[in-house]
Amino acid sequence: MTVNNANSPRPARRSMLLRTAGVGIAVGAIAAFSAVHAQQAPAAAPAAGQSVAPAPSVDPAKRLPGAIEVSKIDFKRGDGGAGRLILSFSGEGASPDLRSVGSTVTINVGNAELPASLQRPLNVTDFATPVERIDARRSGGGTLLTLDTRGNFESMAYQTGSDYIVEIVPRAATASTAATGAVGAGRAVGATSSTGSSRGYSGRPVTFNFQDVPVRTVLQLVAEESGLNVVAADTVQGNVTLRLINVPWDQALDIVLQAKGLDKRRSGNVIWIAPQAEIAKYEQDKEDARIALDNRVDLVTEYVQINYHNAAQIFKALTEAKGIGGQGGGQGGSGSDENGFLSPRGRLVADERTNTLMISDIPKKVVQMRELIKVIDRPVDQVVIEARVVIATDTFARELGARFGISGASGKDGDRSSLGYGGDIGASGDNASSRADAVMSGDRTFDVTRSLMSNLGVTNPAGSVALSILNAGYALDVELSAMQEEGRGEVISNPRVVTSNQREAVIRQGQEVGYVTISPQQGGNSIPIPNVQFKDVLLELKVTPTITHDGRVFLNMAIKKDEVEGFTDTSIGSVPQIAKREVNTAILVEDGQTVVVGGVYEFRDRSDISKVPFLGDIPFLGNLFKKKGRSKDKAELLIMVTPKVLRVEQR
């Protein structure tokens, strides 16, 4: 670590005559200054318990010529939680001295007075900086400021004009340890300051303590520490006062440049330092010269064949971009901004028939355009999207019923009569069991009329058992019927489509189902006109894939599966009943992974009982007067999708 402590650039040796003259002038000034203070002293002593100032303030009208005072004390929070104290003086020439002892930082300005209005403590804890309290008071004929701090910190100070700026920067324990090791071993270390909290400095730590020395002298010391060549412009003037302890040299250089309004440009191991306005003007003149040189370069024309893209779309993208001309119409464009894709003299034309772009511009811009088009005109990967729509159904139905009846008839030759009991009171309203039987026996004819008392049989039985008992002209009929039905079905639809990355693909398969509608006739005739309309019943897959940078596929898709379940009869014809199944979603899927994007599960369980009141409630015997039914329906819909990426390599 290199330590440079320079109070002024004066020669180290002076003659005895100059020393004697200087001492005499200093003694005379002190005597005159004391006499003035003696005249302004109050006559009465302060009362007990009152604070006594070290010295009363001096009337500005009676202040010694050239004396300065503190005009303002300001404290702010800087970047990275740093505390910034700004002392403003009434004029230039103040000589502040900064010292750090433990957790206390003192600033002693021996040649600047402190007004009574500023002699008060400041509590700055709310700023959340290492500084908690600032105590400003007079010390003899000067000013003394005491800063109470906490935690690890770094202090640095610099003076610009009539302002003296002190920065207290917090330092983490790890950074402090690393800095200590770097100082001992002579390695590079990174530090953080309020002027560059987001930048890491890697210069060798140095310590500077300057009191009103020329900026050019400081730059010379920085050049010696950094080992670089520093070139300072003639306009770099002025003095600076700063105290930096264990600060990287590149950070110290930035602080000095910021304090004096300077800037730097580095080329290799040479650093050019000049005022900011001068550097900005230099760069602007250099850019103007380059533009003027480009305007004198001959234009070249090249033809770029587009292979995997559309020339018109590339032309539209380039001409609509900011920085390229849009003054003219048609297929040509001219640029008016040098920062665009083309220079102000450049032209771009697209030929749709040959899918070619024609570029006319300076050689540098033509090369840039060819590189840009090469990036745009390249093949994109393709995606195979395979979907499966599975519809599974499972049905079960069981019915059990009974028919029961009793009837009788009697008669003689030439005299017929019939006797019947009961009637058709079944819930189903089936009268098919009512019949007339003619029985011929000898010379007698019997007419027997049967009428069931209970008709609760199964409508379409799978099997039935009947029993009839005929005795003494009476008939007893008993019929048991039962039906059980089971059904299982599965419908699998498997649409598949291939498309390019970020290009929508649609595949459809199905039919059109017609139905009749009635529309009124125009004019005075009120006869309606029948029309045939068609309804699409489709299996459709619509998808837009996007391949991500990590190899996955983002799918924006819509799948639809329609079916005709039956027809409804109306007075003008049959109307189809269409079952619609559809899903519209967006998902992120791994390459080759199968995912279920949607599903619907339906389950229905139904039990029915039809019976004759009172009779159907009789134990055991009541089964002859009732009908039982049980049905279960299950339906499940699953929609699955599998994307597969087809890698396309450019030849």
C-alpha positions, 0 to 999 in steps of 0.5 A: 500500500502506498501512502502519499500525504501532501499538504501543498505542492511547495518545495520541501526546503525554504530559506531561513529568511522566508521562515522568519518572515512567515513566523512574523506575519503569523504572529501579527495576524494572531495578535490582531485577531485576538484584539478583535475578539477581546473588544467583542467579549461580553461584560457580564459573566454567564449565569450558573447552569448555562452553557458557555461557548468557547468564543462568541460569534464575530460581527460580520461587519467587524470580521477580519478581511479574508475570514470565512465561516460555515454557511450550511451543514447538510446531511444526506443518504447516499447510494448503498446506505452511505452517509454524506455530510456536506459543509458549505463555506462562505468562500474558498480557502477552508482547510478542514482536517478529518480524523477517525478514532474508533467509532468517532470521526472528527472534522476540524476546520481551524480557519472557518467560524461556526455561526450560532444558528448552526451550533446544535446537535443533529440526530440522523439515525432515521437516515439508516446510515453508519452515522447516528449523530452529528455535533457541531460546535466552535473550537477556539476561532474555528469549527469542530464537527464530531460524527458518532458512528456504528458498525464497520465503515470507510471514511473519505472526503474531498473538496470542490469549490467552497464545499467539503464533502465527507462520505461514511460508507458501510463496509461488510465484515467479509469485505473488511476482512478481504480488504485487510488481507489484500492490503497486507498481501498487495493483491487487488481488492474490490470496494464499493462507494457511494459514487459507484455502488454498482461497480467493482473496483480492483485497483491497489489500495492507496491512502491520500491526504491532500490539502488544496493541491492541484488536480494535475498533481493528484493525477500524477500520483494516480498514474504512478500507483496504477502504472498507466500513462495519464494524459491530462488536457490543458483545460484540467485546472483547479485544486482539490482537498481530499482524505482517502484511506485504503481506497482502490486507486481507480475509485480514488480517480473516479472521486477526483474526476467527479469532484472536478467535473472531469471524465476519462477515456481509456485506450490500452494503457493510456488514460485521457482525462479532460472536462466532460464537455470537451470529451463529449464534443470530441466524440461528437466531432468524431462521429460527424466525421465518420458520417461525412466519410460514409456519405462519400463512399460509393454504394454497392448492390447485392442480391440476397436469396431467401430460402426458408422465409418470405422476402416480402415479410422480411422487407416489411419487418426491416422497413417497419423497424425504427431507424429505417425510412418509411417515406416512400411507398411500394417495395422500396425504403430509404433510411433517414437515421444512421442508427437504423439497419440502413444508412440514409443513402441505403435502399431495400427492394423485395422481389416476391416472384424470385423471393429475393432481396436487393440491397443497395448501400455502403459496403459496411451496411451491406455486410451488416444486412447480410448477417441480419438476414442470415439470422432471420432466414433459417429453417425452424423446427417442426412439431408433430402433435398427436391427440387421443379422444377416448369415450368409454361407456358402461350401461346396466339395466334390470327389470322384473315384473308380474301379471296376475288375473282371474276371470270366469264365464258360464252359459247354455245353448242359445243363452250366453252370459259372461262374468268377469272380475277385475279390469286392466288397471296396470300402470303400463296400460297394456291391453294385449292380455284381454282376449276372447276364447271360444270353447266348444264342448259337445252341444254347448258353447262357452264364451270365456272373457279374461280380464287381468287384475294386474298388468305390471309386466316388463315391456320387452322381456328377455324371458317370461314364465306363465301359469294358467289354472282352469277349474269350474269355469274360472281361469287364473293367470300368472305371468312373471317376466324379467329383463337384464341388459348390459352394454360396454363401448369405447370410442377412440379418435386419434387426430395427428398433425405436423406443423412448424414452430409458432405456426397454427395447424388445423385438421378436421374430419366428420360429416354434415347432417341435414335438417329442414327449416321453414322460412316465410315466403316474401310477398303477399303469399303466406305459404312457408318455404321449406329449406334444408340446413346442414350442421357440421359434426366434426372431429377437429384439432386446432393447435399452435406450438411454440418450442421453448429454448429448453426443448419443451413445447408450449401448446395453444390448442382446441380439440372438438369431438361431435357425435349424432346421438339421435333424431327428434321428429317434428311436424316438418321432419327430423332434427338431429341431436348432436353431442358436443365435446370440446376443450380449449387450453394452453399447456407446457409439455416436455418433448415426447410426453403424453399428458391428459389435457381434459376429462369428464366422468359421468355416473348415473344410478336409478331405481324404479318401482311400479306397484298396485297400492296396498296389494304391492305392499303385501309380503312375498305375495306383493311381488305379483303386483309390482314391477322393479327396475334398476339402471346404471350408466357410466360415461368417461371422456379423456383427451390426451395429447403428445407433442414430438419435436422434429429437429431441422438442421440447416445445411 
